[in-house]
């Protein structure tokens, strides 16, 4: 049975190319110390590559927690950035705001006129326009240094051209299947996340090619301010919090639990996260918390109505046996009490406060 590895003497969020039993990144998603930037190879809103684009400016190095999140934004065989770079498109400010360049406006108008014609979208001219749109949209919206005011002005400009153009551009995916929402969450750019959600056209359940949705990435995002946590909770409420990642069947709750993110666990539970969902290995969120030794999270999960401590994974292990094997005796005690209390409360056994059918010779068990 695999347990959390330790790096430099401390538990690390970096699962270095091996499979963790509960909720960790899988071997198909090795961690990288590289920063996450929009991939140069971009795609249509369906995620199909169009062509290779210019390199984006380099960002500062990520922390371990950020690196954990970045790794699930790329497939193992994700394309690497090229060294070539061209000048970015220029923008003209109006009264302190930002407006689209002539090149962008032309591309948007061409998209508006052909968006309902799949055949026209594949033409050479249209491919060039889509490259222009995609390159500039990711440059503006999807870097760590992105400016919310600029993103807001771009969203307003796209909507003014056509609601269909807005929907198309916001949901554009790069070569790894990441949208602007994926990147904004990963960079903890919550003002931009809010702008994207308020546009009311985001596909918040879109999985990148590594199999993760923005909601799953948010379960690992760094949130410090209360206002930012409210935006994360809004994101949770806009999509499917119980969606399973395509690579290993993990949910956002499993990811949050395995990384000890109690704030995210609370937010996900409040938005209807199911504690009993099992991933491809049969693991549940409770098993993840038990393996990683997160006592307070175990208490939270056990307090959820219907939390099933009897479930077994593919190896026949339960949360209790996992906790014992990992040496977390305090958690094992909690699980033992929960499992045995649940047995006492099984159907056919009188429950506390419940009376049997009234009759002259019957009294409630606890009367």
Residue, then its C-alpha position, 0 to 999 in steps of 0.5 A: x500500500x502506498x503512503x505519502x512520501x517525504x521530501x526533505x523531512x516533511x510531507x510533500x504535496x509532490x508525488x514524484x512520478x508514483x501512484x499514491x493510493x488516495x487522492x494523490x497525483x497519479x504516475x501519469x502526471x509527474x510533478x514539475x518545477x516549471x511554472x504553468x503558462x498557457x501552452x503555445x499549441x492552442x485549440x478550438x473550444x473543443x480543445x482541438x489543436x489549431x497551430x503553434x503560437x508565440x511563447x509567453x513571458x516567463x513567470x516566477x518560480x512556483x511554490x510546492x503547492x502551486x506546482x502540485x496544481x500545475x502538474x494536473x494541468x498538463x498531460x505527461x506528453x504535453x508539448x513544450x514551449x518553443x524559444x521563439x517569441x514575437x511582440x505582443x499585439x498593441x492596445x490603445x487605452x480609452x479613459x484608463x480602459x483597454x480596447x481591442x486592437x484593429x487585428x483583434x476586432x477584425x478577427x472577432x468580426x470574422x468569427x461572428x460571421x462564420x461561427x455557425x458555419x463549421x466549414x468556414x471555421x476550417x478555412x485558412x483565413x479563419x484559422x489565422x483569426x482563431x490563432x490571433x484571438x486565442x493567443x491574445x486572449x490567453x496573453x491577457x487573461x491567463x498569466x499570473x500577472x493578468x490585469x483584472x480591469x483589462x480582462x473585464x474590458x475584453x469580456x465587455x468588448x467580446x459581448x458587444x460584438x456578439x454573445x456567441x463570440x464571447x462564449x466561444x473565446x472564453x471557452x477556448x482551450x490550449x494544447x493541454x485543454x486548459x481554459x482561461x478559467x483553469x489558469x485563473x484558478x491555478x494562479x489564484x487570480x480570483x478577481x478574474x475568476x469572478x469576471x469569468x463566472x459573471x460572464x455566465x458563459x463559462x463551461x466550468x465542468x470542462x476537463x483539461x487533457x489531464x482530466x481535471x476541471x477548474x473546480x478540481x484545480x480550485x480544491x488545491x488553489x491558495x486562498x487567503x482572503x475571505x472574499x476569495x473563498x466566496x468566489x471559490x464557493x461560487x465556482x463550486x456552486x456553478x458546476x459539478x463538484x462530484x465530477x471524476x477526473x478522467x485519469x484516476x476517477x478522483x473528485x475535487x473532494x478527494x484532492x482537497x482531502x489528500x492535501x489537507x485543505x480543510x477550507x476547501x473540504x468545508x466549501x465542497x461539502x457545503x456545495x453537495x460533495x458526495x463523501x462516498x464516491x470511489x475513485x478508480x482504485x476504490x478509494x473514498x475521501x474518508x480513506x484519503x483523509x485516513x491515510x494522510x492523517x488529517x484528523x479534523x477532516x476525518x471528523x468533518x467527513x464522519x459528520x456528514x449524513x450517510x458517510x459510509x465507513x464500511x466501504x472497501x477499496x479494490x484491495x479490500x481495505x477500509x478507512x479503518x484498516x488504512x488508518x491502522x496501517x498508516x499508524x494513525x491510531x487517533x483516526x482509527x479510534x474515531x473510525x472504529x466508534x463510527x463503524x460500530x455506532x452505525x452497526x448499532x443503528x442498523x435497520x431493525x434496531x431501535x434508534x435513540x429517540x425513536x419509539x416502536x409502534x404504539x400499543x397497549x403492551x409496547x413502550x419505546x425502548x428509551x421511554 
